[in-house]
Amino acid sequence: MIEELSPVVLLIDRPEHDLRAGDVGTVVDVHSKGLPGVGYSVEFLTMNGETIAVLELEADQIRPTRSTDIIHVRELASADAG
């Protein structure tokens, strides 16, 4: 089981929040949603600490980060073109 404050990788696209599979978030709560298995609240942030979204996700929609993962940066699609 993934613990609170652990970094995780999103395994699905969530276009309504401008999130893509591979984006990294932080588990802010571990809970049961009344369904089989464990659910997680995961916060996704920009590099300056602005919250993009806090999503309730099932265990099969995220995975723990690995020491062999490569971090990749992309600009948020809805960001202002300042």
HELIX and SHEET records of a PDB file:
HELIX    1   1 PRO A   15  HIS A   17  5                                   3    
HELIX    2   2 ALA A   59  GLN A   61  5                                   3    
SHEET    1   A 5 THR A  51  GLU A  58  0                                        
SHEET    2   A 5 GLY A  39  LEU A  45 -1                                        
SHEET    3   A 5 VAL A  24  HIS A  31 -1                                        
SHEET    4   A 5 PRO A   7  LEU A  10 -1                                        
SHEET    5   A 5 ILE A  62  PRO A  64 -1                                        
END                                                                             
